[in-house]
Amino acid sequence: MMKKMDMHIHTYGDISMDQMVAYMEEMKELRGYCGLGFMACLRNSSGFVPDSNEVTLELKRRIPGSYAFAGLDHGKDFVEQAKQFMEQGFDGIKMLEGKPSLYRFWGIGYEGPRMDEFFAYAEEQDIPLVIHNNDPRANWDPNGPRVEHLRGKGWYYGDGDVPSQEEFFLMLEGVFDRHPNLRAALSHMGFYYDNLPRVSALMEKCPNLYLDLTPAVEVFMELSLTPAETKAFIEKYQKRMFWGTDTSVNWAPDSRIRTFNDQKVRMMEVFFEGTEPEVVAGKYPVAPVGLDPAILEDIYYYNALRFMKKI
């Protein structure tokens, strides 16, 4: 059986640790996962989750085959936190500061002296960083069909109160200009899924850069439009991308979170393993790229270990 690991699970939720562990053990059994990657989220679009780091590390301790990424507390020194995180047993750091809704809250993304000092330290110490930067281009579109839904989530950016999508790309690329050896994985392909030449150039410049293929659902719908180009890209960087779902530890049966997780997993299965196009859940058109099993197992499991320097 092919090894798999969900490398992108968030640890916010209002349930007990015992319940989190039970849900995650159930996920491993149902999905056939060998491991789980937990991402702390001290501040998300809904507010603060102050105990997220502690919860994340405890999940790693209690669930075999798990990995834990800490979140930065903006009230403390970033470099000192990074030192402490790695001493405590975290496997890396999850960064959300480049998500436009959080840029709106903090008033800063990945630019500025404080961030640059942190990135310099992470580069020097080869600390794995999972970096969320940007959001889908549709989130800036005032004529899009989901504007009111996005406003409700705090994810609509067409009012001019945050930078443009292009400006977020440029801010991130500036980080890699200054720190090309950062060990980093871009969540949701860094939202470069509709510009593979641009992200390919970034991958060429930065030897330790990985892509986290976790959906936004737009990722796989967009990549499905250019299957030959997409397949060539994946084959070229087959050792530098990995699987995740962006689900939550509050994985309750019949919940919206689990239902959406089922849909995202199906999207990825069709895309990576399928033989025929499929409209997943009646609304997400996905076309398969037909990858070799050896490439699949790298994406599903081994590349995450490579990123974390575990193999």
VEXFIZA-106676 format. One record per residue (C-alpha): residue in one letter; x, y, z. Coordinates in steps of 0.2 Angstrom, whole numbers, padded with zeros to 4 digits, always signed. Layout:
N
AXYZ/...
end
This chain:
311
M+0000+0000+0000/M+0007+0017-0005/K+0012+0028+0010/K+0003+0044+0013/M+0004+0059+0025/D-0008+0074+0027/M+0005+0087+0030/H-0007+0102+0032/I-0019+0100+0047/H-0023+0116+0058/T-0025+0114+0077/Y-0038+0127+0081/G-0054+0120+0088/D-0064+0121+0104/I-0064+0102+0108/S-0053+0092+0121/M-0036+0085+0117/D-0043+0068+0119/Q-0056+0071+0106/M-0043+0079+0094/V-0033+0063+0096/A-0048+0052+0093/Y-0053+0061+0077/M-0035+0061+0070/E-0032+0043+0074/E-0049+0040+0065/M-0042+0050+0050/K-0026+0040+0049/E-0036+0023+0049/L-0049+0029+0036/R-0037+0037+0024/G-0023+0025+0027/Y-0011+0039+0032/C+0006+0035+0040/G+0008+0052+0047/L+0001+0069+0050/G+0008+0087+0050/F+0000+0099+0062/M+0001+0117+0059/A-0001+0129+0074/C-0012+0145+0071/L-0010+0158+0084/R-0020+0170+0074/N-0032+0166+0060/S-0045+0176+0051/S-0057+0172+0065/G-0046+0178+0079/F-0033+0172+0092/V-0030+0154+0097/P-0017+0157+0110/D-0014+0139+0115/S-0012+0133+0097/N+0007+0130+0099/E+0005+0119+0115/V-0010+0109+0107/T+0001+0106+0091/L+0016+0100+0101/E+0005+0089+0112/L-0003+0081+0097/K+0014+0077+0090/R+0018+0068+0107/R+0002+0058+0107/I+0000+0053+0089/P+0014+0042+0082/G+0021+0048+0065/S+0016+0066+0068/Y+0025+0082+0065/A+0022+0099+0073/F+0025+0117+0066/A+0024+0132+0078/G+0016+0149+0075/L+0025+0165+0079/D+0018+0176+0093/H+0020+0194+0088/G+0021+0200+0106/K+0038+0191+0107/D+0055+0191+0099/F+0054+0181+0083/V+0072+0174+0083/E+0071+0169+0102/Q+0055+0160+0098/A+0062+0151+0084/K+0077+0145+0095/Q+0064+0139+0108/F+0053+0130+0096/M+0066+0119+0089/E+0073+0116+0107/Q+0055+0111+0112/G+0054+0098+0098/F+0044+0107+0084/D+0049+0102+0067/G+0047+0119+0059/I+0037+0135+0059/K+0020+0139+0051/M+0019+0157+0044/L+0002+0165+0040/E+0008+0183+0040/G+0007+0184+0021/K-0012+0179+0020/P-0020+0196+0016/S-0034+0195+0029/L-0020+0194+0042/Y-0009+0207+0034/R-0025+0218+0036/F-0024+0214+0055/W-0005+0215+0058/G-0002+0229+0045/I+0014+0219+0039/G+0017+0204+0029/Y+0035+0197+0026/E+0043+0213+0024/G+0052+0224+0036/P+0068+0223+0048/R+0060+0211+0061/M+0054+0199+0048/D+0071+0200+0039/E+0080+0196+0055/F+0069+0181+0057/F+0072+0175+0039/A+0090+0177+0041/Y+0091+0166+0056/A+0079+0153+0049/E+0090+0152+0033/E+0106+0151+0044/Q+0099+0137+0055/D+0090+0128+0040/I+0073+0129+0049/P+0059+0122+0039/L+0046+0136+0036/V+0028+0132+0029/I+0023+0149+0022/H+0006+0155+0017/N+0007+0170+0006/N-0007+0178-0005/D-0024+0171-0009/P-0034+0166-0025/R-0035+0181-0037/A-0054+0179-0037/N-0053+0186-0019/W-0049+0203-0026/D-0063+0203-0040/P-0078+0214-0036/N-0088+0206-0049/G-0085+0188-0043/P-0100+0177-0039/R-0094+0174-0021/V-0090+0192-0015/E-0103+0191-0001/H-0097+0174+0005/L-0079+0181+0005/R-0084+0196+0014/G-0091+0186+0028/K-0075+0176+0029/G-0065+0192+0029/W-0056+0186+0013/Y-0063+0199+0001/Y-0049+0211-0004/G-0056+0222-0018/D-0059+0237-0006/G-0041+0243-0007/D-0037+0240+0011/V-0024+0227+0007/P-0010+0226-0006/S-0014+0218-0023/Q-0011+0200-0027/E+0004+0205-0037/E+0011+0215-0023/F+0010+0200-0011/F+0020+0190-0024/L+0033+0203-0025/M+0035+0204-0006/L+0038+0185-0005/E+0050+0185-0020/G+0059+0199-0011/V+0062+0188+0004/F+0069+0174-0008/D+0080+0187-0016/R+0088+0191+0001/H+0087+0173+0007/P+0088+0161-0007/N+0093+0146+0004/L+0078+0147+0015/R+0071+0130+0018/A+0052+0134+0014/A+0037+0126+0008/L+0024+0138-0001/S+0006+0133+0005/H-0007+0131-0009/M+0008+0132-0021/G+0010+0150-0016/F-0005+0153-0027/Y+0006+0152-0042/Y-0004+0138-0049/D-0009+0149-0065/N+0009+0154-0068/L+0020+0139-0068/P+0034+0148-0077/R+0035+0161-0063/V+0036+0148-0049/S+0048+0137-0059/A+0060+0152-0060/L+0058+0154-0041/M+0061+0135-0038/E+0077+0136-0049/K+0084+0151-0039/C+0080+0143-0022/P+0086+0125-0020/N+0077+0122-0003/L+0060+0128-0009/Y+0046+0116-0009/L+0028+0117-0014/D+0014+0112-0002/L+0000+0106-0014/T-0014+0108-0001/P-0030+0115-0010/A-0037+0130-0011/V-0049+0121-0023/E-0044+0133-0037/V-0027+0125-0037/F-0032+0109-0045/M-0046+0116-0056/E-0033+0128-0064/L-0019+0115-0066/S-0032+0104-0074/L-0034+0117-0088/T-0016+0113-0094/P-0012+0095-0091/A+0003+0093-0102/E+0012+0108-0095/T+0006+0103-0077/K+0013+0086-0079/A+0030+0092-0085/F+0031+0104-0071/I+0027+0090-0058/E+0039+0078-0065/K+0053+0091-0065/Y+0050+0095-0047/Q+0044+0079-0041/K+0055+0078-0026/R+0050+0096-0020/M+0031+0095-0018/F+0020+0087-0005/W+0002+0083-0001/G-0010+0091+0012/T-0028+0095+0015/D-0029+0111+0026/T-0042+0102+0037/S-0044+0105+0056/V-0042+0093+0071/N-0061+0096+0074/W-0064+0082+0061/A-0082+0078+0068/P-0093+0066+0058/D-0105+0074+0047/S-0097+0091+0050/R-0094+0104+0036/I-0075+0102+0039/R-0076+0083+0036/T-0087+0085+0021/F-0076+0098+0013/N-0060+0088+0018/D-0068+0073+0008/Q-0071+0084-0007/K-0053+0090-0007/V-0046+0073-0005/R-0056+0067-0019/M-0050+0082-0030/M-0032+0077-0027/E-0035+0058-0030/V-0043+0062-0047/F-0030+0074-0051/F-0015+0063-0046/E-0022+0045-0048/G-0037+0046-0059/T-0040+0040-0077/E-0055+0051-0082/P-0060+0069-0078/E-0073+0071-0064/V-0083+0086-0058/V-0080+0083-0039/A-0095+0086-0028/G-0104+0093-0044/K-0094+0109-0044/Y-0075+0106-0045/P-0070+0100-0062/V-0053+0091-0061/A-0043+0082-0075/P-0030+0069-0071/V-0012+0071-0075/G-0007+0052-0074/L+0008+0052-0063/D+0019+0037-0061/P+0017+0028-0044/A+0035+0032-0038/I+0032+0051-0041/L+0015+0049-0032/E+0023+0041-0016/D+0036+0055-0016/I+0022+0068-0016/Y+0011+0058-0004/Y+0024+0055+0009/Y+0043+0055+0006/N+0045+0073+0000/A+0037+0080+0017/L+0051+0070+0026/R+0064+0077+0014/F+0058+0095+0017/M+0059+0092+0036/K+0076+0084+0034/K+0070+0067+0041/I+0077+0057+0027/
end
